[in-house]
Amino acid sequence: MAKPNIKVLALDLDGTLTNDDKQITPRTRAALDQALAKGVMVVLASGRPTEGVTPVARDLALGQNGRAGAILSYNGGAIVDCGPGARILWQQVLPAPMVPALCSFAAQQNVAIVTYSPEGIVTERPQDPWAMREGFTNKLPMVGVPDLPAYVNYPVNKMLITLDPIRLRPVLQAGLDRFAGQIDLYPSSPFFIEAVPLGVAKDRSLAALLDRMGLTRDNLMACGDGMNDRSMIHYAGVGVAMANAEGPVKAQADYITAADNNHDGVAEAIERFIL
């Protein structure tokens, strides 16, 4: 049977590309090397900020020596080319008035709110234990500023409310009531509430990338394990759910790997559909 004509490979990171130790296994690395050698573009698709994905792209030498690669960050809020100049290929940004409005809301709720810059995680509460989790997860420094809205004079793809899990439901509901129809708010963990432009999703940004490249969804394979991967797995010509994926994710997939993220599930998919 002929293999699909895959030109773009979108990979979630945690629980998909990397094992539970946050490492890329040798077999998976070898499969990626072979796919890149065939001219396949590898897109690292994550909810992390761009700066939080860059070390993985650098480790895989994406954008170097003809190895085509891009970073899809903020769950689809931006796609950045891994080549010289780090060109923004696609992005959605929060309306400028939303930055002070969200900061005011967080202050009223007495919770921390952060955003991102090339310097790290920017917040008025750099010592907040819940905010510090975002810095730890992305291996980025905390940057304390006295006035976050005044500091942010650049386009913002995402803001993140960080809080004690006990407060998640009431704060989320208050935010949904206040910002309905203006932005999307949703929990991404028991202590994080994402604040993003309306309609941000991995499938939407990948569709824009494919259109830019003159390709279609039939040229895309997407692999993931989490709920934020459902849209791209459903959209892709070949949607792959990891063995360790959640049930609703598997329901969207064309193929479910026999192996989980600790046992080369991504390599299994690449070998089956690309190599």
N, C-alpha and C positions, 0 to 999 in steps of 0.2 A: 504494500500500500504506500502511495506517495506521501511524503511528509508535508505538512502545511508550510507555506512560504512565509516563515516568521522572519521579520526584519527588525522588530523591536521586542525586547524582553523586559517587562516591568516586574520588579521584585520588591516585595515588602522586606523589611530588615528583621526586626525582632520576631522570633518564632518562625521565620521563613528562611531567609538567606543565612542568618547566623544561628548557631546552636545556643543552648541555654547558658553557655559561658561567653556568649557574645563573640564567638569566633567563627570564621568561615573554614569549613573542613577541607582537607586536601582534595578529596574527590570533587567537591563542589567547585573549588577554585580551578581545578583542571578543566572541568566542563565549561566553566565561564570563559577560560582562556581560549578553548576551542571555538565557542560561539562567537567570541569577539574576533577571532582570526577569520571567521567566515563573513565578517562584516555586519554582524548583528549589533544593534545599539542596545546597551544595557542601561535601563532607567531604574535608579534606586528610589523606590516610592515609599515615603514615610510621612508620619505625622510630625516628625521632628523638624526643627528649623533647619535651614540650609546649612548653617555652620555646624550643626550637629551630625549631618550626614557626610560632610566633606572628608573627614578622616577615612571613612569606608571607601569612598570614591578614590581617594589617594592611594589607599592600600591596594586597590584593584588596578591602579594605573589607568583609570578611565580618562579619556581625553588626551592620552599620550600615545605616540607611535601608531597612530591610526586606530586606536581602540576607542570606538565611539561610545560616549556615555553622557548621561544627564542625571541631575538630581531633581526628583519631584518631592518637594517639601511641603510642610503645612497641610498634609492630606490633600494636596492638589492646589493649594493656594499659589504655588509658583513652580515653574520648571526652569532650571538653570543648566546651561551647557557646561560640561566638564572641561572643555578646551580652553585655550588661552583667552583671557578676558572675562571668563565666566558670564557669557551673555545670558540675559533673561529671555527665554524663549516664549514664556507665557506667564502671566500672573493675574491674580485678582487681589484687590486691596480693600481694606475697610474704608468707608467714607471718612474723610478727615475729621468731621465733627464727632465721630464715634469714639475717638481716642479720649478726649476729655470727658465725654459722657460716661464711658465705661470706667474711667478712673474715679469719677464722682460716685458712681454706683458702688464700686468696690469700697470706697471710703465710708459710704453710708452703711454698708454691710459689715464694716470693720474686718475686711479680708484683704489679702495681698492680690495684686494684679501685676503681671509681667508682660514685656514684649521683648523683641530681639534686635540686636545690632551686630555688626562684625566684631564688636568687642566682647559680646557675651549676652547674658540674660539681664535685661534692664528693668529695674524696679525701684520704688521708693522704700521697699522693705527687704533689703538684701539679707537680713538675718532671719527672716520668717522661715520656720522649718519646712513648711509646705512648699514655699517658693524655691527653697534650696534643693528640693528634690528634682526640680526641672533642670537645675544646673548640674546636679550629679548625673542624671540620666543622659544628658547630652555632653557631659565632660566639658562644660563651658563655665567660665567664671561669672560670678554675680557682680553686676555693675550697679552700685547704689547711686541714685540721683535724687535731688531734693524735690523736683517737680517733673513728673513723667511726661505730662502733655507738653510742657515747654521744651523738654529734651527731644521729643519725637518730631523732627522736622523732615521726615522722610516717609515714603509709602510703607504702610504696615499691613502685612499679610494676615497676621493673627495676634490676638492678645489672649492671655491665659489667666483665669482667676484660680488662685490656689487657696485651699482652705481645709480645715479639719473635716473629715468625712461626715461627722455628725451634722454639719451645717450644709452639706451638699444639696439636699432636696429643697429646703426652704429658700436658699440663695438662688438656686437654679430657677425655681418657680417665680421668684421675684424678678429675676432677669428676663425670663420669658414674657412675663406680663409687661415689663417696661419696654423691651426692645422688639416686640412682635412685629414681623414684617419688615424690619430694618436690617437685621443681621441674623445669623444662625448661632444659637447657643446650645451646646450639648456636653454631657460629661464624657471625658475620655479615660477617666480612672476615678476611684473613690474620692480623690482629693484635687482633681483638675476639672475646670469647666472651660471649654474652648469657646472663643468668640471669634467668628470668622465671617467673611462676606457671604451673602446669601448664595446658596447653590454650590459652594465649594465641595468638590469630590474628586477622587482620583480618576474616575472615568471621564469626567468633563475635561480635565487638563490633558489626559492622554489623547482624547479625541482631537484637541487643538494641536497637539504635537504631531499626530499622524497627518492631519490636514496640511500642516506646514511642510511635511516631508513628502506629500503627494502619495500617501499610503492610506489604507483602510484598516478597519478593525480586524480583517482577516489576516493582516500582517503582524498582529500583536498577540503575544502570549503573556499572561499575567499570572503571577504566583503569589499567594498570600494565605494568612491563617486567621486574621482578625476581622471584626465586624466592619471596620473601616476599609477592608479590602473587597467587600462584597460587590461594590459597584464596578470596579475594574475587572473582577473575575467574570461577572455577568457580561460585561461589554466586550471583552477580548474574544478574538476568534478562537483562541484556545485558553480557557480559564481553568487554572489549576489551584485546587485547595490542598493544603498540606494534610497529612494524616492526623496531625495535632490540631487542625482547624476546628472552630466551633461549628455546630450543626447547621445553622443558617448559612454559613459560608460554604460548607460542602454542598448545600442545596443549590447554589448558584454555579457550581463548577461543571466543566466538561470532563474533568479528570481529577481523581483524588489519588495522591501518591500513596504507595504502600509504606514508604518510609517517612518518618517525621523529621523535624528540623535537626534533630541530633544524629540522624543516620542518613544524611545526604538526600533528603527529599527533593531539593531543587536540582541536584545533579540527575536524579532519576527522570525528572520532567524534561530537562534539557536534552539528555541522551535519547529520550523517547521521541521528542517532537522536533528537535533542531539538528542534532548531529547525525 
